[in-house]
Amino acid sequence: IESEKTSLKEGERYKPYTVTVYCIKNITSRIFYLPEMRSACTKLKYVLQFWTKQFQTHNIPDPKSSTEFIIAHALGKKTLFGVEPDTLLSKTQTDHVKSFCKMRLTRMPVQYILGEWDFLDLTLKMRAPVLIPRPETEELAELCCDTLSHLPSGEGQVFLEIGPGSGAITLSLLKRYPELQAVAVDISEEACKLTELNAHNTGTSDRLRVINGDIVDSQVFEQLRTHAPFCLAVSNPPYVTTAEMASLQEEISCFEDHRALHGGEDGLDVIREVLLRCSQLIQPGGHLWLEVGESHPPLVEKFTAFQETWKELPRQLVYKSTITDLYGKPRFCHLITS
Ligand SMILES: C[S@@+](CC[C@H](N)C(=O)[O-])C[C@H]1O[C@@H](n2cnc3c(N)ncnc32)[C@H](O)[C@@H]1O
């Protein structure tokens, strides 16, 4: 254990150290020696400097933005935009920052620490290990909205999401289209509970049916069939390959559910099941939107074109297009049923 010399700034006290021991998933024990901050009112800029420096010292990714989000939360805000650097933080607020920053030192993602995160125009509760929605997924929800805006509107239109996680995609669509109904199926009980909680908080629960189950399970499929046909299906399934799983950031590998991430050897295990099931659940001329790994779109296209079993199915999926994400990576597959 190394203690490092810290140059003192106004608002900082070098001694005594606080010793904090963390245990992450029973694997890693960590001890942090943290210089104490003065407990009286402290200016925001010093709290920001102090914790950013601690995070840098301990190699925590995004040190400044992590600290900013935590301080903003202590002030009852979402960001520090427009907040004066000389703003005084009370003892309660600095203690709040301290306890949250200690969690961040364990590599816990800011979204789980704060317990909520924004997705498009919704604020959703976040709880480990349910996957934190990524910025790309906002694009997927927008693509679905665009498709839905071109479909005949009216009551009775139902869409399906496979793997809603926190409910981000489904709830955004339900919020935007008040006549739509949805069915969401997830293998994770925690994800189902979080989707239900977020549906309740966003006033959409009366139009949503959440099913806890595996899409591969024939009983789950029969249950889905009772709600079919769906005008649209959407899924951001687990698509990380076995090789990629070994190099995930600690924030992801230690805190997020591996069932939400790992898609098998080639990352396509759940994607293939989604394609097979959706071909039978979507109405003729209906749509399927998928978020996949950047190497996957040609493989999805090939699978829909050449799979032998495909031909025995009553309806077939036709690959329509690949859309790139905000980073320029091929990310979204659009298919329609014949
Ligand atoms: C990548 S996460 C997506 C979560 C959310 N839709 C989002 O975009 O933030 C994949 C989700 O699929 C669920 N899942 C994985 N395998 C599944 C399966 N076989 N059947 C149903 N859900 C599954 C996981 O539990 C997880 O919630």
The ligand as an SDF file (V2000), in Angstrom:
LIG
                    3D

 27 29  0  0  0  0  0  0  0  0999 V2000
  -27.7030   -5.2640  -23.3790 C   0  0  0  0  0  0  0  0  0  0  0  0
  -28.9810   -5.4140  -22.1850 S   0  0  0  0  0  0  0  0  0  0  0  0
  -30.1350   -4.2170  -22.8150 C   0  0  0  0  0  0  0  0  0  0  0  0
  -30.9430   -3.5360  -21.7560 C   0  0  0  0  0  0  0  0  0  0  0  0
  -31.7790   -2.3560  -22.2620 C   0  0  0  0  0  0  0  0  0  0  0  0
  -32.6560   -2.7350  -23.3350 N   0  0  0  0  0  0  0  0  0  0  0  0
  -30.8690   -1.2470  -22.7350 C   0  0  0  0  0  0  0  0  0  0  0  0
  -30.6970   -1.0910  -23.9450 O   0  0  0  0  0  0  0  0  0  0  0  0
  -30.3080   -0.5400  -21.9020 O   0  0  0  0  0  0  0  0  0  0  0  0
  -29.6900   -6.9820  -22.6350 C   0  0  0  0  0  0  0  0  0  0  0  0
  -30.8840   -7.4000  -21.8060 C   0  0  0  0  0  0  0  0  0  0  0  0
  -31.3600   -8.6500  -22.3360 O   0  0  0  0  0  0  0  0  0  0  0  0
  -31.6550   -9.5310  -21.2640 C   0  0  0  0  0  0  0  0  0  0  0  0
  -31.4980  -10.9110  -21.7740 N   0  0  0  0  0  0  0  0  0  0  0  0
  -30.3360  -11.5550  -22.0290 C   0  0  0  0  0  0  0  0  0  0  0  0
  -30.5830  -12.7990  -22.4950 N   0  0  0  0  0  0  0  0  0  0  0  0
  -31.9240  -12.9360  -22.5470 C   0  0  0  0  0  0  0  0  0  0  0  0
  -32.8010  -13.9950  -22.9280 C   0  0  0  0  0  0  0  0  0  0  0  0
  -32.3180  -15.1700  -23.3650 N   0  0  0  0  0  0  0  0  0  0  0  0
  -34.1420  -13.8050  -22.8440 N   0  0  0  0  0  0  0  0  0  0  0  0
  -34.6330  -12.6220  -22.3910 C   0  0  0  0  0  0  0  0  0  0  0  0
  -33.8580  -11.5840  -22.0160 N   0  0  0  0  0  0  0  0  0  0  0  0
  -32.5220  -11.7270  -22.0910 C   0  0  0  0  0  0  0  0  0  0  0  0
  -30.6860   -9.1490  -20.1690 C   0  0  0  0  0  0  0  0  0  0  0  0
  -31.1290   -9.5470  -18.8940 O   0  0  0  0  0  0  0  0  0  0  0  0
  -30.5980   -7.6280  -20.3380 C   0  0  0  0  0  0  0  0  0  0  0  0
  -31.5400   -6.9680  -19.5410 O   0  0  0  0  0  0  0  0  0  0  0  0
  1  2  1  0
  2  3  1  0
  2 10  1  0
  3  4  1  0
  4  5  1  0
  5  6  1  0
  5  7  1  0
  7  8  2  0
  7  9  1  0
 10 11  1  0
 11 12  1  0
 11 26  1  0
 12 13  1  0
 13 14  1  0
 13 24  1  0
 14 15  1  0
 14 23  1  0
 15 16  2  0
 16 17  1  0
 17 18  1  0
 17 23  2  0
 18 19  1  0
 18 20  2  0
 20 21  1  0
 21 22  2  0
 22 23  1  0
 24 25  1  0
 24 26  1  0
 26 27  1  0
M  CHG  2   2   1   9  -1
M  END
$$$$
